[in-house]
């Protein structure tokens, strides 16, 4: 295996070194009821499909000279640079989707003792999420482009739902969150450190291409990476049942438009309404306060140390989620070091939402910081009225700007 350094962003983006591993050609064999049999032809076709000069469905790959023509008039140069940037983002999205499907198929083979229906369910969720991001890109990517040509018909025949619903139905999570749900369900890690060790290995194989290869992507360009994983749990101050840990990932998609879409649809469909309520208000309205005994721990992958490292909560999480025991403790907020990412982007949102959805005593103990405080039922009533309607309207508008028509909103559904 060969290693190269890319970059890992400060908390929710990429700035620090990140590991890329060249692991070579693989063979995957999964039973026909849950996946396909893959061999090195998958990588060979991927090389062909996403090489730097390939043309697919009439769209050329990015030219390295498109953005560097100083003799052009300023307006023409700006236009060319915009085209070059869009082509690069499209190419990176396509490569990322291919590599993520690649690695997830390997994971299905590694966990072949898991019941077939479970593996098939998660594979279809993963495919649909990736196809959806292709669909809402500025220059849309067809589902078949994410699948090597020899397997396109077979994939569509065996898994019709992702192909059919990617233009009409929304995902509920980003690809890395789907991966996280799968591995925490089927592997049942006993400590956060066990999960971090697994994800470190998964990431190393996900970025397994040599930087000289035509389909190589370093971590700064990979579309579906979650830079932070959060773990939370409730430790009853009165004692009680064993601790159950809930994990979440930061948003694993690139693009301001795409992130806003995922935060909006998560607010109306995926997250507990108390979390959606806090995200909606941000720093301009009431936050939510958790009962005593809620703990949260975040991990950021740092390749220089080749391991996940604990990370203090960001300013936004401190503002939104009160009375949470963050580990490591929250750092003082420096006026000149304001967090740039959006409310709802952080891994803590997903993990704390799962805690509320899965732990009745925590849900019953949550309160808003309004005067008088609202309990979770009042928070839900407040959110599902005017606030949710506003979010849905903006979501439909954002989707419409990418020629994605879904009114009323529909979400991916496996019959």
Secondary structure, 3 states (H helix, E strand, C coil): CEEEECCECCCCCCCECCEEEECCCCCEECCCCCCCEECCHHHHHHHHHCCCCCEECCEECCCCCCCCCCCCCHHHHHHHHHHHHHHHHHHHHHHHHHHHHHHHHHHHHHCCCCCHHHHHHHHHHHHHHHHHHHHCCCCCCCHHHHCCHHHHHHHHHHCHHHHHHCCCCECCCCHHHHHHHHHHHHCCCCCHHHHHHHHHHHHHHHCCCCCCCCCCCCCCCCCCCCCEEEEEEECCCCCCCCCCCEEEECCCCCCHHHHHHHHHHHHHHHCCHHHHHHHHHCCCCCCEECCCCEEEEEEEEECCCCEEEEECCCHHHHHHEECCEEECCCCCCCCCCCCCCCCCCCHHHHHHHHHHHHCHHHHHHCEECCCCCCEHHHHHHHHHHHHHHHHHHHHHHHHHCCCCCCCCCCECCCC
